[in-house]
Amino acid sequence: MIAYIYRTSNNQIGVCENQNIYFLECTLSSLLNRLACQNLSTLSGRVQAVKKTLGYKAKVPIYINKSSLFFSLSGLRSESAFLLNFHAITSFKKIGNNEIIIAFRGFHEIKISGDQNFKRAYNKAKTLQEYMDFKNEA
């Protein structure tokens, strides 16, 4: 399971999957589009559907499948783009003034700054997951 995806300082894409980090020579959008296409959709189609359904205007969570729901802490085109997989997070805890520790499945942790951005983005992803759960129950 992918825990998080980020853009490196030399424009590579770092992927943390099953506690291992590897790097790809592609754009963030092309990676997300490839993941979406594996589920017979496109990245832009997923983003537009979420915007239309839930009314989000920016930093839209990206639902790929039951185990991959990514939310962004900064814009996808940002030099510091960082996406977390909602389903890989087991817990999070605020530390200090503006930092948060995020724990992932398999006891992997990271520390990030910007706890308010994290909470807003996490709640958007949670709302999207609740919508998907409700839709699948109906």
Sequence and secondary structure as in RCSB ss.txt:
>XXXX:A:sequence
MIAYIYRTSNNQIGVCENQNIYFLECTLSSLLNRLACQNLSTLSGRVQAVKKTLGYKAKVPIYINKSSLFFSLSG
LRSESAFLLNFHAITSFKKIGNNEIIIAFRGFHEIKISGDQNFKRAYNKAKTLQEYMDFKNEA
>XXXX:A:secstr
 EEEEEE TTS EEEEETTEEEEESS HHHHHHHHHHTTT  HHHHHHHHHHHH   SS  EEEETTEEEEESS 
TTSTT EEEEGGGEEEEEEETTTEEEEEETTTEEEEEE HHHHHHHHHHHHHHHHHHHHHHH 
